[in-house]
């Protein structure tokens, strides 16, 4: 049997996350990170297989557009904020503006 190295990287599509292992003396605790309400949180498991299953669920949520799992960088927040400010003057939402731009470019 192959020995696993930690943090263990789980990939699904073009996203990935790490399962962390903590030594609790006589056993190991496995932690799966995720984001909820803009904060990083961890689900903890004593069984690696359950942690792996949860990691697959988290990654599946990201791949299908689970917004709670996404986080914007500082630069992305700045771009979004500036875009919304520009569009506020013309009474157009960001989604409508991007759809119009996409149609125009085709």
WOKA-V65316 format. One record per backbone hydrogen bond with DSSP energy under -0.5 kcal/mol. NH is the residue of the N-H (numbers start at 1). CO is the residue of the C=O. E is the energy in kcal/mol with one decimal. If there is no record, write none. Layout:
{{NH:CO:E} {NH:CO:E}}
This chain:
{{7:19:-0.5} {8:19:-2.6} {9:7:-0.5} {10:17:-3.1} {12:15:-2.6} {15:12:-1.7} {17:10:-2.1} {19:8:-3.0} {20:18:-0.6} {20:31:-2.5} {22:29:-3.1} {24:22:-0.6} {24:27:-3.0} {26:24:-1.4} {29:22:-2.7} {30:45:-3.5} {31:20:-2.9} {32:43:-2.7} {33:18:-0.8} {33:31:-0.5} {34:41:-2.3} {36:39:-2.5} {39:36:-1.8} {41:34:-3.3} {43:32:-2.3} {45:30:-2.6} {51:47:-1.8} {52:48:-2.8} {53:49:-2.0} {54:50:-2.2} {55:51:-2.3} {56:52:-2.1} {57:53:-1.8} {58:54:-2.6} {59:55:-2.6} {60:56:-2.3} {61:57:-2.0} {62:58:-1.7} {63:59:-2.4} {64:60:-1.5} {65:62:-1.5} {66:61:-3.7} {67:65:-0.9} {69:66:-1.4} {70:67:-1.6} {77:73:-2.3} {78:74:-2.0} {79:75:-2.3} {80:76:-2.5} {81:77:-2.6} {82:78:-2.5} {83:79:-2.4} {84:80:-2.4} {85:81:-2.0} {86:82:-2.2} {87:83:-2.2} {88:84:-1.5} {89:85:-0.8} {89:86:-0.6} {90:87:-0.7} {91:88:-0.8} {92:87:-1.8} {97:93:-2.3} {98:94:-2.4} {99:95:-2.0} {100:96:-2.2} {101:97:-2.4} {102:98:-2.3} {103:99:-2.3} {104:100:-2.3} {105:101:-2.1} {106:102:-0.9}}
